[in-house]
């Protein structure tokens, strides 16, 4: 099957380019802007920042933003975009390479962003809850958490149990002619606990015709609304709003997303209010 790799994002610089080709939405950024519109300049932390799709516009709005990511190609792509901006804006952005699960996060922030479906990058509920716990540690008292993910209620969706080989990200052609094709196949699942394991294969065809192939196993746990709400409560957050989409429609079980706007409060305040 080829040599194992950590994740597709670590594989090749072309993957970051394909990510930017496909992830072009701005509705989540506009929602964030509405939520923080009345606030002055904020110190913002975005784990899983990738190529800077979310953090760079917020820096352009006047906020100071730190981005964390493990994948070198994604951070390199973000740095290349940052280098094209004004020196004053560049001073408001700091990009740090780190394993978000293995290393402590910086602290003292007004806002932490767990957006862009980032929790779907993690393999287990424990890892996902760990991110919420670290977000709480990274925030100052009274700071806010924006968390935006797809959600799955009940057992694992039948589509995630289907063993057919399917096209998957990364997939496309880069500016230099490099072509990437990827597939994903479910090889194991635990329906009640919403866990699925996939065999992934990636084929890279270079402009000179040479071909590289990689294969690895990946596990995912699609989160539910109730899980997220429970983790927020357990780690000292008060949920201020829950939305089902970026237009701020009320959350329902059938909504496409589970978006939380939550505030970290001192423990004694939470106890006094209960």
Secondary structure as UniProt FT lines:
FT   HELIX           8..10
FT   HELIX           13..22
FT   HELIX           27..35
FT   TURN            36..38
FT   STRAND          43..47
FT   TURN            50..51
FT   TURN            53..54
FT   HELIX           55..60
FT   TURN            61..62
FT   STRAND          64..69
FT   HELIX           72..83
FT   HELIX           87..90
FT   TURN            91..92
FT   STRAND          93..97
FT   TURN            100..102
FT   STRAND          109..114
FT   TURN            116..117
FT   HELIX           118..121
FT   HELIX           125..138
FT   STRAND          139..149
FT   HELIX           158..161
FT   STRAND          166..173
FT   TURN            175..176
FT   STRAND          179..190
FT   TURN            191..194
FT   STRAND          195..205
FT   TURN            207..208
FT   STRAND          211..220
FT   HELIX           225..234
FT   TURN            235..236
FT   STRAND          237..243
FT   TURN            246..247
FT   TURN            253..254
FT   STRAND          258..264
FT   HELIX           267..272
//
